[in-house]
Amino acid sequence: MAQNAPTLTTDNTLKEGQTVSSNECRYETFTLERATPTIGAFIHGLDLRDEITPQCQTELRTAFLQHEVLFIRDQHLEPEDQLRFAKVFGDPQEVSAFFPSLPGNPFIEVLESRGRAAGTDVWHSDLTWQATPNSATCLHAQEIPPCGGDTLWSSMTAAYDALPETMKNLIDGLEAVHDWEKELTGVVRQGDDGEARYEETRRKYPPMTHPVVRKHPETGRRLVYVNELFTSRISGVPPQLSDSLRNMLTGLAKTPEYQVRFRWEPNSLVIWDNRSTQHYAVGDYHPHYRRMHRVTLRGDRPA
C-alpha cells in the first residue's frame, strides 16, 4: 500500500529524522505519474492559475524532493502565476548577469535562442560558479519549435549511489573549482557594453570552490557535485589526476539509467532540484525560435 507523504516544515524541509524514500507516496491534491524509475514525475490535475492550498504546497514539495524534476503540462500562466508557483519551493532570486529579465519583473529571466544557446547543450547545474548556487530552477515554455529542443535531466544522487565504495572513499572530502569564464565569457561580452560587463562580472564572481560530494540539505542524500560546463579542476590533487577525476565524474551525467528526457510543448512548466540534478538542453532546432521564462530560487552554500 502506498504510504502517506512525509510531513514538511514551513521552511520546506523534512522534519527531523524523516527522509524521502524511493517508495511511492500518496497525494490527495493531484495525481502523480513517474517518468522513469529513477528521476522525474508528471503532475496531473492542477491548474496553477488557481490558489495553491497549503496541503497542495506540502505535497508538491514532497514530490519534488522525491523525484527531483516535476513536469506539469498545459499551464496557461501569467508571469505572476509562475512566480507564485515557484515560491512554493523557496525564495526567488533576481536574474543573473547573463540573461535579460522580463520587463517590470526582475525575478523572471527571458531565455531566447534559435538552435544553440551558449552553454546549454553541455551537462551542467545552474550557477555553480556562485557561492550559493540556486536550489531550484523553474521554466515555463512560451514559444516552442515545431520539433526538437528537448531537455534531459540526470540524477546525481543516483550517480553517487552507484559508485564503487573505493571511488566514494577517494572523492569524499575533495573540492572542485567552478568558474563561469570557462564557457560564458562570450555571452557576457556581447553588446556595446560587453567589455565593461565582463570586467564587472569577473570582479563580482571569482572562481568558486565547492565539495566534489555534496550532502543535500533537505533529504540528506549524498550526490556528485561536479559538472562539465563550470567545473574547471579538482583541487589539491596533481593535474593529471584532476583531469582524470573530472572527466570520469562529469561523464556520470551521461548514463541513460540516471536520466529523464522531456519534450516541450507550449505552456509546459517544469521545476527541478538544481542541487541534485544536471540538465542538458538539446540544440537541434535551428533556425526555429524558442522562448522560455525562468525563475531561480535561492540556495545555500554547498557542503
N, C-alpha and C positions, 0 to 999 in steps of 0.2 A: 504494500500500500504506500502511496506517496506520502511524504512527510510534510508537516507544516513548514512554512518558510521561517528561517531564523529571524529573530527579532533584532532590529537595528535601533541604535540610539539616535537622538536628534541630530547628531553630527555625522550621520550616515555610516557609522562604524558598527560592527557586530558587538554585542555585549561580551563582557569578559568571559573567557572560557569557551565561546562559541566559534565555530569555523564553518566556512561554506564547503560542503562536501560535494562529491560527484553525484550523489543521489538526486533524483528529480524532486523538486519542491512543488507544492500545490499552490495555485494562485486563484484568488477569488475575483479579482477585478479585471483580469484579461486572460486570454489563452496563450500559452507558450508552446512553440514548436522548435525543437532542436534543429539547428542547421547541420551540424556534424556531431559525432560523439565527443569531440574534444573542445570545440570552440564555436561560439555563435548561436543565437536563437532568434526566431521570428516572434514578434509580439502581435497578436491579433485582438481585435475588439475594442480598440481605443480610438477616440477622436481627440487629439491633443489640443484642439481649439476649446474644448470643454475644460471645466475645472478638474484638476488632478487631485483627487481626495487624499487625505493623509494615509489611508490604507493602501491606495494605489501607489503612492510615493514609496512607501516601505517595500512593497512587493517589487517595484521596478528596481530599487537599489539592490535587493536581494538577487534578482535575476541577473543584474549587471555584474555583481561580484562573482556569481557562479559561472556565467557563460562568457564574460569578458567583452563580447560585442552583441549589441541588440539592434535588430533590423525592424523598422516599422514602416510599412508602405502606405501610400495614399493619404498622406498628411498634408492638407492644403493650408499651410501655416503662414501667418504674417511673421515678420521678424520677432515681434514681441512674444508670439506663441512659442517659437523655437527657444528664445531666451528663457521663458518661464519653464519650459520642459528641462532645459539644461540645468537650471537651478535646483532641480530635484536631486542632482548628483554632486553639487558643490557650488563654489562661488566663481562666476565668470571673471576672466581677466581681460584687460584691454588688449587690442591687437598688437602683434609684433611689428618689427621694422620692415618685414619682408613683403607684406601684402596690404592692400588698401582696406579701410573699414567701410562699412555701409554708411552712406551719408546720414548724419544725425545719430548714429549708434556706434560708439567706439568699441563695443563688445562683440560685434559681428564682422568677421573678415569676408571679403568677396574674393573667391578663388576662380579665376578665369583662365582658360587655356584652349589652344587648338592643337590637340595631339599631345605633345610632351611639354609638361611644365617642369621647370628646373627642380631636380631633387625629388621628384615624386615616384619615378619608376626605378627606385632603389629601396630595398628593405630598410625601414627606419622606424623609430619612435619620434614623436614630435618634440622639438625644443630641448633635447637632452644636453645641448650646449649651454643651457641656463643652470643657475644654482638650484632652482626649484622648478624642474620641468612640470608641465601641466599634468594633472591627474587624469583628465579625460578630454576627448575631442568629440564634438557633435557636428555632423554635416547634414545639411538639408539640400536636396537636389533642386535647383531652379530650372536649368535648361540642360538637356542631356542629348548626346549624339544619337543617331538612329541605331547604331550598334557599336560595340567596343566600349572602352573606358571603365571596365570592371575594376573593383578594388579587392585585394586579398589581405587577410589578416593572419598572423601566425602567433600562437600562444607560446610565450617564453617561459611560462610556468611548466607547460608540458615538455618543452625542450630541456629545462633543467632536470625535471623528474627523470627523464630518460637517460641522462648522462651516467656513465660508469662511476662508481664511488671513487676510483682513483682520480678521475678528472674533476669531480666535485672537490676533492681534497686539494687538488692543485690550484684551482681557481678561487676557492673560498679565501677571502682576505685580500685578493688582488684588487687594484684600482685601474681605471682606464681614463684616458683623456678624451674629452668630447669638444669639438671645435666647429662652429658654423662656417668658418672660412674654407673648410675642406671642400665644400660643394656649393655654397651660396654666395660667394663673392660676386659673381656675375649678376645675380639678381639685385643685390644691394647697389651696385654701381650703375644700374640703369637710370636713364633720365639726366636732365641738365644738372641736378644737384647730387648726382650719384657719388662723386668722389668725396664730397663733404659728408654724405650719409654713411659712406663706407668707413671713414675715419671715426665718426661718432659711434657707429655700431661696434667697431673694433675696440674702442675705448670702453664702451658700456658692457660688452660681453667678451671678456678674455677667455681663453681655453679653460674648461671646467673639468675637474676630476670627480668621478663617481665610482662606487664599487662595481666590480665585474658581476658579482652576485648580489642582487638586491632582495631585501625582505619586503614583501607587500605590506604596507602599513595597516590595511584593514583585514585581509584574510590571513596574514602571517605566512603565506606560502613564499618560497624562495624561487627566484627567476633569474635568467641570464639577462644582464643589462648592458649589452654591447650591440651596436648596430652599424651596418655597413656605411651609412650616409655620413654620420657625425663622429664616430669613434675613430680617432687617428692612431692611437697606440695604447698598449698596455704598459702601465708604469712599473718601474722598479725591477724590470727583467731585461736581459740582453735584447738588442734589436731583432735578432733572428727569431728568438722565442716569442717576442712580442708579435711579430708578423705572423708566425705560425698559429699562435693562440687567437689572434684577431681573426684570421681567415677561417679557422675552424668554428669559432663561436658565432661569427656573423653568418656563416653558412647554415647554421641550425634553422634559421627562419625559413629556409627554402625547402624544408622537409614537408611533403604533402600531408602527412598524418597530423601535423600540428596546425593545418591551415583551414580557412574557410574563404570561399570566393563569392562575391556579391555582384549581381548585375543590376545596375542602377536603372530606375525609372523616374520620370518627373514626380516630384513630391515624396520621394523616398527619404526617410530620416534614419540616420544611423548614429549611435553613440558607442564609443569603445573606451576601454580602460587603457590609457596610454602608458601606464606604469608596467603592465604585464604583457602587452602585445606589441608587435611591429606590424606595419602595413606597407602595401605596395600598390601604387596606382598605375594601371596599365595604360601606356600612352600610345594606343593603336588606332586613334580615331581622327587623325589629321586628314582633311582640313576642317573637320567639323568642330563645332564650338561647344564648350561645356562651362557652366557656371554653377558654383556651389556657395552656400552661406555656411561659414564655420564659426563655432563658438568653442573656445578652450576654457577649461576650468583650472583654477589654481591648484598647484600641487605642493608637496613638501620636499625637503632635501632627501635624496635617496640615501638609504642606509642598509 
